[in-house]
Amino acid sequence: MRKVSNALLAELDPQQPADRRLLSFDDHEKVARRRALSPALCHVLREVQRELGYERRDSGLEDPQAAPSIDVSTLIKRSAERLGFDLTSYEKDEILSYVERDEKPFGLLQPLVDDTSISDIIVSDFSKVSIQQGRRNFSTDIVFPSPEVYENFVERLLQRAGTTYSTKKPIADGMIGSYARIHVVHRSLCDTGPYLTIRLNRFSSVGVSDLVSCGLAPLELFDYLQALIRGGRTILIVGEVGTGKTTLVRALAGSIPMQDSILVIEDTPEIRLEHPHVRYITTREANSDGAGRVAPSECIRAGMRMAMNRIIFGEIRDAEAAEAFIDVCASGHPGVSTVHGRSSMDAVARLELFLGRAQKGVQRAVLSEQIATAVHVLVHVDICRESGRRRVMDVREIGPVADGTLRQRQMFQYQVQQGLATWKVVNKISAHRELLESDVRKVVLAMFPSLLELNPAQQLEESMRGRSR
């Protein structure tokens, strides 16, 4: 569990001194000082890679790591002579270095994948690679040898992810293992390209204790949310890209009783739970011929016949997904999902917009009633500007519709006081009081202090960090 916590700390606490970020690249074979190969060396490199593939195939060794007998230096010399090039020792070493790095699962990008402080790798061109840490972008000096080598690398990644792309299907998504989400946009849609984005999931499992130790929110707030999950309430996580929505979903899902049956529906499989009764369905886009699409609503309809008790819907992205999720939760199946938004109010407005598109001509009050029936709590997560850390910013209970307006009751509000993270307990009267107080942990809001704080060790750490900024 310590290893998980450390990975989470790197993911949820992205603020590091600039010199530490640069050193992390230098430690991996000086990856930040690479340059593109000349056209001649690229030609030799392609020939070496082709010969290397032939030798592995003839020897029956498909795994690059299982072929130590192949002398790459000899292949380089032989290929160069056949092509009529007289390479210097430096040029041979340069090609050998690229070949060796290409043997790793993520090739030139492997050092970035291995750096736990990096959440996203963004490649816009063969010569433009950047990283993202806590929604802040930094350029690197990593350069692929040539556009052709880069495009071949992208195609190999897509093959490993079980997908492909083309001019007929120019956008592709896939997963490599359970830790790397691959998104590619074909160069036919880009001014350079292809565009490659790798989202990295740094941990196989996550619990509420990990999120508390990372300072996402204090334990009391999580006790409240966990009690609602156990009691069968539906929670919607709101936030922008990279704020930790999926991580929070995974942690809260750990509170679902072990006797319940869970159905997880996503377009790209990211959520994996340690639960004895969990099943996963992945939606599917249409193929290049326009056939084979499996919509979110179809997956949910299938789930209704699969004897499920709980639904976890990866992300509400459009009208069809919103209507399907609201419908299944309103029918008595508690759920957890995420939606993009800058605040809880944004989330409600977005849900109303989605439902309005799906149900044309329906009055807004009716749409609000549907939301109030299906969703019980909104949780807004974001990155604190003062500390640079991910926080639960706002928790609201959804109330009934009165005078055509959807009522909301704010329960917790994040604020920084004297440089320290605190959560104001705005309201100690909950619409779910009976459920909370009958929970196994007996959450009594009336006994909560007016302000919730992190533990003293975390407060000291953040105070020291604030002084150094």
C-alpha positions, 0 to 999 in steps of 0.5 A: 500500500505504501507503493500505491500511496507514493504513486498517488502522491506524485499524481495528485501532488504535481508541484515539483521544483523545475530542477527536479523535473529536468534531472528526471529526464537526464537520469534516463540516458540523457533523453532530453538532449536527443536530436533527429537523425540525418536522412542517411542515418534514418535510411540505415535505421529503417533497414536495420529495423527491417533486418531485425524483424526478419531475424526474429521471425526466422528464429521464432522469437517474437519478444524483443527481450527474448532475442539476446543472441542477435548482434545489432552492431553487426546488423548496423555495419552490414546494413550500412555497407549494403546501402553504400554508407561508411558510418563513423563510430559515433553514427553507429552508436547513435543508430544502436542507441535508437534501436535499443530504446525502440525495443522498450514498450514505449520506445523513446517515450519510455523514460517519460512513462517511467516518471511517476510525476507525469500524468500525460505525454503529448506528441504533436509531431516527430520533433515536438514532445511535451508532458503534463504535470497537474494540468501544467505543460512542459516541453521536452527535447525528445525527438524521433529520428524522422516523421516516418519512424514516428508514424511507425511508432504510433501504429505499433502503439495502436496495434498493442492497444487493439485498434487502428486508424486511417483516413476513413477512421481518423480518431482512435482510442485504446488501452495498453494494459490497465495503465496507459490510455492511447488517443491518436488523431490521424495526420489528415486532420492535423497541420503536423501530426499524427497527434498522440496523447498518452494518459497514464494511470499510475496505480492499480488500486486506490482507496480513500485512505490514499486520497486522504493522505494526498490531501484531496479532502479530510477523512470526515468529508470522505466518511460522509460520501462513503456513507451515501454510497453504502446507502445507495445514493447516486453521486456525480463527480464534476471537474475539468480534465486532469483533476482526479475525477476517475481516481475519486470514482474508483476510491468511492466505489470501494465503499459499495457493499460486497454483496452488490453486483456492479456494472462498469460502462466506459468508452475506454476501459480505465476503471478497474475495481477490487470487488467480487461481483463486478462486470465491465462493458465497453461502448464502441464507435462505428467502424470505417463502414459506419457499422458496429456502433454500440451506444451507451444506451444499449449497454445500459439496457443490457445492464438492466437485464444483467441483475446489476445493483449498481452502475458506474458510468465512466463519463457523461459526454453527450445527450445520449449518455446523459439520458441513459444514466439519468434514466437508469438511476431514476429507476432505482439503480444507484450509480456513480459517474463523472461530467466535465464542468468548472463547478457544480452549477455548471454540471447541472446546467450541462445535464439539463442541456444534454437532456434537452437535446435528447428530449426536444420540446420538454420543459426545463422544469421537467428536465430538472425533475429528472435530475433531482430524481436520479442524482443525490450529490454533486462533488466538484474537484479541481486544482487549488491555485494556491497549493497546486494540489487537487482538492474536493472544492465543493459538495452539494446535495440535490434537492427537489424542484421548487418553482421550476428551480432545482434546489441545491444544498451546499454541504462542504466548501473548500477554502484557504485560510492563512495558507492552510487548506480547510473545508467549511461545513456549510450545512449540518442538516442533510436530506439523508440524515437518517441514512448517515446516522444509521451507517456502520460508521454513524456519520453525525454532521451535527458533531462535525467542527465548523472547519475541517482540516488536514492532519498536522503533518500535512498542514506543516508540509503545505505550510513549508511548501507555501513559504518556498513558492 
